Amino acid sequence: MDSLFVQAFVYLAAALVVVPIAKRLGLGSVLGYLLAGLLIGPWGLHLVGAEGGQDVMHFAEFGVVMMLFLVGLELDPATLWRLRGPILGLGGLQVLGTATVVAGIALALGLPWQQAVALGLILAMSSTAIALQSLAEKGLMKSDAGQKSFAVLLFQDIAVIPMLAVFPLLATVTVAGGGEGEGHGASFVDHLPAWQHGAVVLGAISAVVGAGRFLVRPAMRAVAQTGLREMFTAAALLLVIGVTLLMSLVGLSPALGTFLAGVVLANSEYRHELESDIEPFKGLLLGLFFIAVGASIDFGLLLDGPVKIVGLLVGVIGVKIGLLLALGRAFGARRDQGAILAVALCQVGEFAFVLFSFAGQSGVLPDDIIRPMVAVTALSMAASPLLLAVNERFVLPRLVTVKAETRESDVEDEHNPVIVAGYGRFGQIAGRFLRANGIGVTGVDVDSELMDVLGKFGQKVFYGDASRLDLLRAAGAGTAKVLIVAVDQHAKAMEIVHTARKHFPHLTILARARGRTEAYELIDAGVEEVYRETFDTSLRVGADALRALGVHAYVALRGARTFRRYDEQSVRELAALRNDQAKLVSTARERVSALSTALQADLRGAHGFGDHAWDSETIREGLGLVPPSEASAAPEPAHEPDATTEA
């Protein structure tokens, strides 16, 4: 137990020290984790041995399973269908083309065809983390190269699933042909006849799909009704672990099952909450995985055979750049955009570590091939930022000047411009109005019963606490333009406002308040517009009452507009004075008096009372509200404006 705690401390400390430095240097978090592994591994400070790294890797591989579950959550069937052209076309040709070329070279070097195919498929992968981060930092995600890169990376993420399913088949062929494969782990179906094995596998996949469609939502609803956040986190982990165990039981890849579960739940109202609950575990476990990979890289191979390793590295990068340049031109990319596409995706990606590990466990690739190729993969990722810098400085100036294109991204079209936090009686009206005008709205609420009711009327609302940064990010706050804070609890509204203002300063925030006191706090927090929930309705009632008393409709409406303008100006003025009670009261009385004078003057002019200083009782008598006989006897009521009525 002590050894386990020491290992955990070493891994976490290395990550906390090295990864922030790597991010600051522009190397990315993946390379930071790899460097942390190198630092503590056998070729660094020797704080962990190679065997210790392998032990941690077995545990951290669960992070890969979680990552594919999250990939599935982002890929609902409608999105996949809309992007089918660039994904299947450019992405499919890149993977198949790279795999074919690499496999052909491997066959020419004397490798068996099973190993050649596996090697080609693995080296076809590119680093999603490095490519997308580099393109985003340079403002190229909306460019033609950025769009094509995203399509290729998306296809690669999806292609990992069939690859994981194919490797055991390649291992079976290898064993049947007299190879030395050891299989990827026994399951109870290994001894069944082929048709029964297939039936069990199909049954397991059907169970995952069926449970995702018909069982998970009611179960999540019941958990949400408890109001305990930790219960929802436990339910999310239980879902992923349960699918993992089921897939392992029938001899399939756990990643395949969790990916399918994610796709099935992609349209669920609980998607964002599942994503935000799983994300921290996924990130931490993936970080441990990459640290373990870095610790297990055998730099003795580079020292013993530098020409071999460097030759493999140059060969892999050269093949991928050449193929991507050709595909870019074939799909209409300009020369500069093709160069960006090729260099951005020329490295071998993080999924290769997963696939090499799985290929070794399955018996497809022997250790003497995996070890140098893992080193080549890590070195290609390390070289990627350098290649991008060289391309930008020396290659692109000789081609066409690179400018970010203004074409709207198909990917960003998925993000709605408005987020409504709190979809109760207040938020629903704003959301329905915007949707009726063709504006996309992402509604978020913590009331699961309300979501069920709204779902029956075709209004989709996601479950989750909008004060959480991860959920706001998952709901699209990074690309949205407006955040409407319509939750009932003022404390929760303030949490949402503070989180949004700190992490998404571009958002225009419109917030609900129950009265002046809450409005003051929201204004201090930087909210652009504050709406007191009963203010508009009460003002309409007052205007209608004037009309019922015989005041002309246009005068009543004009008076309501004047009252609104004065009162909203007053709220913002008094917000700055609310800590000085004496100044607040005196200023409030002045504002009330000025408002009363303006409105009564307007009323006198509209009903023919002239510009004389008629008192309010005379006006009421002129409108017929007080009989003349009573008017003379009626005492003038004292007017004491209350500055804190709404507060």
N, C-alpha and C positions, 0 to 999 in steps of 0.2 A: 504493500500500500504506500509506504514511504517513497519507494522508487517511482510509483505512478504520479504522486504529487510533485516530486522533483521534476519529472519529465514535463508535466503540465506547466509548471512554473517556468521552465526553460523555454518551452515553445511560445508561451504567451509573452514572456519578456522579450524574446527575440522579435516577435511580430510587432510589439509596441515600439521597439526601438528602430527597427530597420524599415518597416513599411511606410511610416510617415516621411522618413528621409527620402525613400524612393519616389514617393508621390511628389514631394517638393522638387525633386530633380527631373520630374516628367517621365519617369520610367514606368509608372503604373503600379497598381497594387499587386498584380500577379508576379511581376518581376521582383517586387519587394519581398514577397513571401519566399520566392525561390532563393533570393540572396540571404534571407534570414536562415533558411535551411543550410545553405553553404557555410554561413558563419558558425553555426553550432554543430555542424556535421563533422565527419571524420577528416575532411580536408580543411576544416577551419579550426575552431577552438576545441573540437573533439568533446563537446558536452554531451552529445548523443552519438551512439554508434549506428552503423548501418542497420543492424537488426532492430534497434529501437525505433528507427524511422519506419521500417516495414510494419512494426506492430501498430504504430500510430496511424499509418496509412490505411490499414484494414478498418480501423474505426472511422477515420475521416472520409473514407469513400462514401459513407452515408450522405455526406454533403453533396456529392454528385447526384445522388438519387433525388435529394431535395431540389437541386438546381433544375433537373429535368421536370420535376413536378411544377415548378414555377414557370418554366418555358411553356409547358402545356397550358397553364392558366392564361398565358398571354396570347395563345393561338386558338381562338375560337374558330369553329368551322367557317363562319362567314369571312373572317379575315384571311384565312388560308385560301379561300376560293377567290377572293378579290385580287390577291397578289400572286395568283397561280402562274401568270405569264413569266414575269422576271424570276420568280423563285425556281420554277421547274426548268425554264429555259437556260438562263445564264448560270444559276446555281447548280442545276443538274449536270450541265455540260462541264462545269469546272471540276466537280467531284469526280465524275466518270472519266473525264479527260486526264486529270492528274493521276488518278488511280491506274489508268491504263498505261500511261507512259512510265510511271514508277515500276509497275508490275513487269512491264516489258524489259526494263533495265535490270531488274532483279532476276528475271528468268535468264537473261543473257549472262549474268554473273554466276549462274548455276544453282539458284535457290529453287526449291520445289514450288509448284504453282500455287499451292495453298498458302505458303508463307509469302510469296510474291503478291498475291491478291490482298492478303491482310496488311502487308506493308504499304501497298499502294493506297488502300482505303484510309489508313491511319494518317499517312503523310499528306493526304488531300485536305485535312483539316487546317483551318486558320484560327488565329486568336481573336475571338469576339471582343474580349476585354481590351486588348491593345489596339485593334483596328478602329473600333467605334470611338474609343476615348481619344485617339490621335486625330481622327477626322472631326470630332466635335470640338476639340481644342482649337483647330484651325478654321472652324466655321464652314466646313465642307460637307456637313450632313445633308444639306439641301441641294448640293451640286449633283451632277450626273454620276460622278464617281462615288459619292456618298450613297446615293440611292442604289446603285448597282452593287456596291459593297454590302449594304444591308441585305439585299436579296440573296447574295451568295452565302453570307453568314447565317441567314435564317434557314436556308436549305441545308447547310452543314449541321446546324443544331438538330433539325428533324432527321437528317441522315444518320445521326449517331444511333438512333433507335434500331433501324434495321441492321446496322453494323453489329451491334451487340447481340442481335438475334442470329446473325450469320456466323459469327466466330465459333460458337459451339458446333455448328454444322461442319465448318472447315476442320475443326479438331476431330470430329467423328470420322471424316474422310481420311484424315491423316492417320488416325489409329487403325482404321480398317485397312489402309494401305501399308501398314507396317511401321508407322511412325512411332514417336515416343510420347505422344500427347497423354496427359494425365487426366483430362476432363476438368470441368470447372466446378466440381462439387456434386456429390450424389444427392438424388432426390428420390422420392418413393415411386415416381413414374419411370425411372430409368430401367426398371425390370419389366415394364408392361409391353405388350405388343404395340407395334407402330400405330395401328388405328385407335387403340385405346389411349395411347400417349397423346395423339392429336386431339382426340375428343376431350381429354382432361384439360389440355392447353386452351382449346376454344372455350370450354366451360369457364375456365378461370378468367379469360379476357372478357367474356360476356358478363360474368359476375361483377367485374370492376366497372364496366360500362353501366350495367343495370343499377348497381348500388349508387353510382354517382348521380344517376338521373332520378331515382325514386326513393332512396333511403337517406342519402347524406343531407339533403335539404331539410327534411323533417327533424333529423337528429340535430343539425346545427341550429334550427329554430328553437328546439327545446333547450339547448345549451345557452343560446343567446338570452332566453327568458330568465336565466338565473342571474344575469347581470354581473357575473364574475368573469373578468377578463382572463384570469389564469385557466379557467375551465375551457374557454375557447381555444387557448393555446394548446392545452392538453388534448383537445379534440382534434386539432390540426395535426399534431404529432402522431396521435393514434391512427389517424387516417393514412398518413404516409407510411408509418411502420407496418400497419396491417396489410397494406398493398404489397409492401416489400416482402413480408413473410409469405404471403400467398404466392407471389411470383417465384420466390426461391423454392417453395414447396413443390411447384410443378415443373421446376427446372428452367424457368425463363429468367430473363434479366429483370431485376427489380426496377431498373431505370425505365424499361418498356412499360411496365404496369403503372408506375407513378406518372409517367408522361400521359398515358391514356386517361388516367384519373383527372389530371389537370385539364386536358382538353374537354372532357365531359363537363367539368365544373367551370369552364371559362365563361359561360353565360349566367352563372349563378350570382345572386345578389350578395353572396358571402365571399365572392372572389377576392375583393380587396382586403378583407379582414384575414382570410387565409394567407394571402401573399405577405401581408405585413407581419403576421405571426411566425411564418416559416422563415422569412428573410434573414433574421439575425442568426438563427441556427445554421442556415445554409452558408451564410458568409463566414461564420467562424469555422465550421467544419471544412469548407473548401480552403480556407486559409491554412488550416492544419495539414490538409492534403498536400498543398503546394510546398509547405515547409518540409514535409516528409519527403517529397520528391527532390527538393533541393539537397536535403541531407543525404539522400541515397545516390546522388549523381557521382559516378566514379571518375574523378579527374585523373586517376592513374591511367585510364585509357587515353586521355588527351596527352599526358606526358609520355606514355610509352609509344603511342602512334599518332603524333600530331598531324602528320600528312594525311592519314586515313580519315580522321575526324574532320579536319578542315575540308578535305575533298568531298566528303559526304555532305557537309554543311553547304558548301558552294554549289554542289550538284542539285540538292533539294531546292534551294532558293532560286537557282537558275531555271530549273524546270518550271517552277510555279510562276515566276515572272514572265517567262516566254509564253506559257499557255494563257495566262491572264491578259497579256497584251493582245494576243490573237483574238481571244473571245471578246475583249472590249471593243476592238475594231469591228468585229462581226456584228455586234449588237449596237453599233452606231455611236460609240464614244469617240470624242475628239482625241487627238494625240496626247494632250496634257491630261485629260481626264482618264484616259487609258493608263497613263504612267502612274497616276495617283492610285488607281484601282489595283494595279499590279503590285506596287510596293507596299500598299496597305495590307494586302492579303498574302504576301509571299512567305511569311513565317509559318511554322507549324504551331497549331493552337494548343490550348490547355486541355482540350478533350483528348489530345493524343496521349497524355499521361494516363488518363482513364483507360483508353483503348489498349495501350501497351500493357498496363497492369492486367486488364481482363484477358488479353491475348495470351499472356503468360500463364494465368490461372487456367485458361481453357486448353492450354497445350498447343496452341497454334504456332506461336513463335518461341524459339529457345532463348535462354538467357543470354547467350553470346551475341544475339542480334538485338535483343531489347536494350541491353546496357549501353552500347554505343549510340543507338537511335534515341534513347532518352537524353543522352548528353547533347546530341545534335538538335533535338527539339528545344531544350533549354537555351542553347547557344543561339538558335534562330530567333527565339523570342527576345533575347538580350540584344541581338543585332538589329532588330526591327526599328527601334527609335532612331538608331544611327542611320539606317538606310533611308528612312523618311526624311531626315534632316539633309542628307546628301541629295536626295531627289528634289527637295524643295529649293536647295541653294544652287545646285549645279545643272540639273537636268531640265527642270521646268522653265527656267529663263530662256533656254534654247528652243522651247516649244511655244505654245500659245500662253499668254498671261492667264493665270488661274483666277477666276472670279466666282464667288458663290452665286449660283443661279437662284432666281426668284421663284421658280416653279414650286407650287405648294407640294409638300411631301405627302404621299399617300399614307405614310405611317402617322404623321401628325394629325391627319384627318380623323384618326380614331379618338383623339383627345377632345373632349368637349370644351368650349370656351367658358362655360359657366359651371361652377360647383356650388351646390346648395347644401350647406351643413345644417341639418335639422329639417326634416321633411314633414313636419306636423301641419297644423292648420294655417300657420303663417307661411312656411316655406313652400307648401303645396301650391298656393295661388301664384306665387312668383314663378315657380317651375312650370306650371301649366300654361301661364301666359307666354313665357319664353318659348316653350315647345310649340305652342300654337303659331308662333311667329317664325318657326323653322330654326330656332336656335337650340343647339345641343346642350343638354343639361345633365350633369352627373349628380344625382341626389344621394346623400349619405345620412343615415340615421341609425340609432341604437335600439329602436323599437321594432322587434321582429314581427309582432302581430300587425302593426301598421303596414309593414312591407307586404305581408300576405294580402291584406285588404287592397292596397294599391295595385298589387300585381294582378288582381282579378279585373281591374279596370285598365290594364295595359300600361300602367306607370311603373317603370323599373327603378327601384331604389336599392342601393347597396348597404349592407350592414357594416357598421364600424364607428369608431370614435374619431371624429374629425380633428380632435386636438393632438393626435399622434402624428408626428412628422412622417413616419413611414407610410401611414395610410393616406395622408394628403398627397404625398408623392405618387403613390400607387393610383390615386384617383385622378391624376393628371394635373396637379397644381403647378408643375414645372412649365407647362405649356398653356394652361388656362389663362384667361384674362380677368375674370371677375369671380370673386368669392362672396357668396351671400351667407351671412351667419344668422341663422334663424332658429337656433336652439332655445329651449325654454329657460334653462338654468343660466343665469348671468355669469356665474363663476366659470362655467364651461365655455361660454361664449368668449370670455376674456382669454382663456387658455388658447382657444382656436386663433383668436386675433393675434396674440403674441407670437405663436408658432408661425403663423402665416407671414406676419410682418417681418420676422427675423430671417426666415429661410426662403421666402418667395416675395421679395420686395416689389416685384413687378405687378403683383395682383392689386386690382382695385377692390377694396373691401367695403361691402354694404352690410350693415349690421342692424339687427332688431334690438330694441330696448323697450322696457316696460314703463319707463318714466324718465324724468330729468336726471336723477342721480345716476342711473345706469348710463344714460346718454353722455353725461360728463366724463365718465371713466372710459367709455369707448372712444370719445373724441381725443382724450389724452393719449390713448394707445395708438393713435394714428389712423383711425377709421375715417374714410373719406366722407361717407354719408351714413347718418344714423336715423333710423325710423322708429318712432314710438308706436307701439303696436296698436293702440286705440286712438291715436291722434287723428288720423284721416277719417275714420268712421265717426268719431265724435264731432268733428268739424262739419261733416255732411249732415249730421243730425241737427246741428245748430242752424245751418243754412236752410234746411228744409223747414225748421220751426219758424224762421223768419218769413219764408214764403207762405206758410200756413196762416201767419198773422197779417198777411196782406202786403208784405214788402215785395216789390217787383223781383222776378227771378234773377235778372241780370245784376241787380243791386246786391241780392243775397250772395250770389256766386262771387261777385267782385269783392264783397266784404270778406268772404271766406279766404280768397286768395291773399288779400291784404293781411288778414290775421295770420295765415300760414307764414308769409314772408317775414313779418315782424317777429313771430314766435321762434322761427328757426334761427334768425339772426340773434335773438335773445339767448337761445340755448348755447350757441357758440361763444357769445360774449361772456355769459355767466360761468361757462366751464372754466375759464381762466381765473375766476374770482371765487370759486367754491370753497377755497381754504380760508378766505377772509369773510366770516359770516356777516359782519357789519356792512362791509362794502357790497356783499352779495345782496342783502336785503334792500339797501338803499337803491342800488342799480335796478333791481327787479321792480321796485315800486315806480321808478322813473319810466321803465319800459312799458309797464302796464298802463300808466297814465297816458303816455304818448300814443299807445295803441288805441286806447279808449277814445281819446280826442280825435284821432284820425277817422275811426269808424263812425263816430257820431256825426262828425262833420259831413262825411259822405252820405249818411242817412238823411241829414237835414236837407242837403242839396237835392237829393233824389226825390224827396217828398214835398218840396216847396216851402220849407221852413226858412229859406234864405240863409244868410251868413251871420245872423244874430246869435248871441250866446244863449240860445235856448237851453234850459236844463233838461235832464233826462225825463222828468215827469211831464213836461210840456210836450216832448216828442211822443211819449206813450199816449197822451191824451189825443194828440193829432192823429195817431194811428188807430184810434178807437179802442185802445186797450184799457182805458180807465174812463168811466163816465164822468162828464164835467162836474156833476154835483159832488162826486167823491174826490175829484182831482184837487179841488181847492182845500179839502179837509185832510187829504192824505199827507202825512209828514214826509219830508225828503229823507230817504234811507241813507244811512252813512255808508260811504264807499271805502272799504278797506281791502285793497288788493292783497292777495296772499301769494307771496313769491314762491312758496314751497308746496303749492297744492298738489302738483304731480309727483313731487319727490316723496 
